[in-house]
Amino acid sequence: MADFSSLGLSDWLVKQCKQLGINKPTPVQENCMPPILEGRDCMGCAKTGSGKTAAFVLPVVQKLSEDPYGIFCLVLTPTRELAYQIAEQFRVLGKPLGLRDCIIKLNETRLPPHVVVATPGRLADHIRSSDTFSMSKIQFLILDEADRLLEQGCTDFTKDLETILATLPAKRQTLLFSATLTDTLHELKNIAMNKPFFWESKSETRTVEELDQRYILTPEKVKDAYLVHLIQTFTDEHDDWSIIIFTNTCKDCQVLTMMLREFNFPTISLHSMMKQKQRFANLAKFKASVFKILVATDVAARGLDIPTVQVVINHNTPGLPKIYIHRVGRTARAGRNGVSITLVTQYDIHLVHSIEGQIQTKLKEYPVEEKEVLKILTQVNVTRREIEIKLESTDFDEKKEINKRKQLILEGKDPDLEAKRKAELEKIRSQKKKFKLKIQESIQRQKHGQLKKKLIKRKQLKKKKAAQATA
Ligand SMILES: Nc1ncnc2c1ncn2[C@@H]1O[C@H](COP(=O)(O)OP(=O)(O)OP(=O)(O)O)[C@@H](O)[C@H]1O
């Protein structure tokens, strides 16, 4: 097996890695670092927690040490939490080099950074509003969680990416990494212009072996009681475990956090309706184990590297296998063990089948003492209902509406015009629907009429035959 020196890293950088417990390269590092150091574009697809970040940070730091100047590298990533995590890796590994703080909020009074780590939205805004900021000389463009950046999910990055790509030099090295690259391979190849080196970890399964993947089949109404029971059991049995619970919506995230707190579990939340400052603060408290339970939406599903997380609970079954892979990948990282438990209702069974098909692994049932769950069922459901009422009085939904308006303003759109446009679209859609219904009804009527005519004809024929027979 290769070591970092033989892959082309300088002694000081190898030493720096050792100080961080990075002694031997992982397969994605062993395979992707040499072509990157040779100057090739690279696409790396390897499982969650397999060291993809260092696979691009190390060659960039190595190259930067050989020829340091201005903004050298741009890293784009879907969330600001991830941006900070990546910036930290650059800062720590590049410390002996005096690598200048990788920054996200660009402050033009400071010396230009060597590495900029940003979310596409923030950076595109900065580019649009500044005429002095230039990235025309960068050598590296890195898209971490590259497939997510190209997806048109609830946050669509494509417009911002276009703005950013237009400011970058054509001659650059492009590196693309994710645990789930394959769906967007074609689009990604267009961004990496110079016939990229593609490496994918060879494995039958798409999740790590160290992960024990379980499910609990439950009626919707009993889900929360199972959740409380599971957390009670885990916290009774383990002192040092942290748990992430993924929910479908911000509101659910908020409700569950408040509910678990009512049961005295040290719980904190992370979702997109929170202010960024609060998001960072909550994540820091969870990382420091001040709070052992994090309830989060999919903003926390990708990339976050928190070694103490032993359990991931999916409060809802993810609609896409890809989301499942990233969510459960928050545990069992870097060779550690971990458990994931997905709460499945009878309506989600087809989703589990599709997840199992993609990850090539069967989820196993998680054994639970149902009697114990039923004992707490009423108390849990009453608590949830009380919290929902409390939340309604704090105008959570109204805040959501205001946040949406703010987002539209930030995107340079007029919220009132957008609302009007949406209403018009809705009107057209409903007219179309009505029209379609009318046509279907008229076809139905026609068919019915034809059928009636046929029946009458048949009856007449029968009568005629009967009359002939008697005559
Ligand atoms: N060669 C190595 N030896 C030991 N630990 C390593 C090595 N390389 C990276 N690590 C550690 O492994 C952990 C996971 O790495 P990283 O966050 O880069 O995973 P990833 O592949 O990007 O996962 P994800 O797809 O979830 O983003 C980190 O804590 C990192 O410090």
The ligand as a MOL file (V3000), in Angstrom:
LIG
                    3D

  0  0  0     0  0            999 V3000
M  V30 BEGIN CTAB
M  V30 COUNTS 31 33 0 0 0
M  V30 BEGIN ATOM
M  V30 1 N -6.1050 8.7360 5.6000 0
M  V30 2 C -6.9030 8.9000 6.6550 0
M  V30 3 N -6.7250 8.1600 7.7730 0
M  V30 4 C -7.5300 8.3110 8.8530 0
M  V30 5 N -8.5420 9.2010 8.9240 0
M  V30 6 C -8.7600 9.9640 7.8400 0
M  V30 7 C -7.9560 9.8610 6.6570 0
M  V30 8 N -8.4070 10.7570 5.7490 0
M  V30 9 C -9.4510 11.3940 6.3200 0
M  V30 10 N -9.6630 10.9300 7.5730 0
M  V30 11 C -10.7220 11.3490 8.5210 0
M  V30 12 O -11.9190 10.6970 8.1280 0
M  V30 13 C -13.0600 11.4870 8.4500 0
M  V30 14 C -14.0280 11.5390 7.2700 0
M  V30 15 O -13.4420 12.2200 6.2000 0
M  V30 16 P -14.2710 13.1820 5.2210 0
M  V30 17 O -15.1020 14.1020 6.0150 0
M  V30 18 O -13.3250 13.7410 4.2540 0
M  V30 19 O -15.2420 12.1180 4.5330 0
M  V30 20 P -15.9950 12.2150 3.1280 0
M  V30 21 O -15.5260 11.0940 2.2930 0
M  V30 22 O -15.8770 13.5940 2.5880 0
M  V30 23 O -17.5030 11.9180 3.6030 0
M  V30 24 P -18.9130 12.5390 3.0840 0
M  V30 25 O -19.2270 11.8710 1.7940 0
M  V30 26 O -19.8560 12.1650 4.1650 0
M  V30 27 O -18.7100 14.0060 2.9470 0
M  V30 28 C -12.5130 12.8470 8.8540 0
M  V30 29 O -12.6180 12.9930 10.2490 0
M  V30 30 C -11.0650 12.8320 8.4170 0
M  V30 31 O -10.2380 13.5930 9.2420 0
M  V30 END ATOM
M  V30 BEGIN BOND
M  V30 1 1 1 2
M  V30 2 1 2 3
M  V30 3 2 2 7
M  V30 4 2 3 4
M  V30 5 1 4 5
M  V30 6 2 5 6
M  V30 7 1 6 7
M  V30 8 1 6 10
M  V30 9 1 7 8
M  V30 10 2 8 9
M  V30 11 1 9 10
M  V30 12 1 10 11
M  V30 13 1 11 12
M  V30 14 1 11 30
M  V30 15 1 12 13
M  V30 16 1 13 14
M  V30 17 1 13 28
M  V30 18 1 14 15
M  V30 19 1 15 16
M  V30 20 2 16 17
M  V30 21 1 16 18
M  V30 22 1 16 19
M  V30 23 1 19 20
M  V30 24 2 20 21
M  V30 25 1 20 22
M  V30 26 1 20 23
M  V30 27 1 23 24
M  V30 28 2 24 25
M  V30 29 1 24 26
M  V30 30 1 24 27
M  V30 31 1 28 29
M  V30 32 1 28 30
M  V30 33 1 30 31
M  V30 END BOND
M  V30 END CTAB
M  END
